[in-house]
């Protein structure tokens, strides 16, 4: 088992790394999935083959299927009767969508003033940590938990 504090600590080490689509190397380039994979590996989590999944810049539904295959979905916007915040735990994975299909992910982290998200995003041009405000919360479509993170 990996503590959620250690998991988030490892994710925070990625902050400042440049954004690079399909990037997998901290300090050189990471995309949103690269942050998750690096954090899992650095924390000692089993990657379970998650690192080998293919994807492109256009959402096809494969992203969500991959998350469903390797992680435990604890909240889904389509079936939920309430917002995700009551379910949220430090170190959870947030799947996000801009239009219809999830195509982005980040790590939930307890911050000084509430919930933050750690993620790599093309618009930010690097890995960032910022408040999980109403705009970002509205993009969350699923909440996933890594089995080894407690």
Secondary structure, 3 states (H helix, E strand, C coil): CECHHHHHHHHHCCCCCEECCCCEECCCEECHHHHHHHHHHHHCCCCCCHHHCCCCCCCCCHHHHHHHHHCEEEEECCCCCCCCHHHCCCCCEEEEECCCCEEEEEEEEEECCEEEEEEEECCCCEEEEEECCHHHHHHEEEEEECCCEC
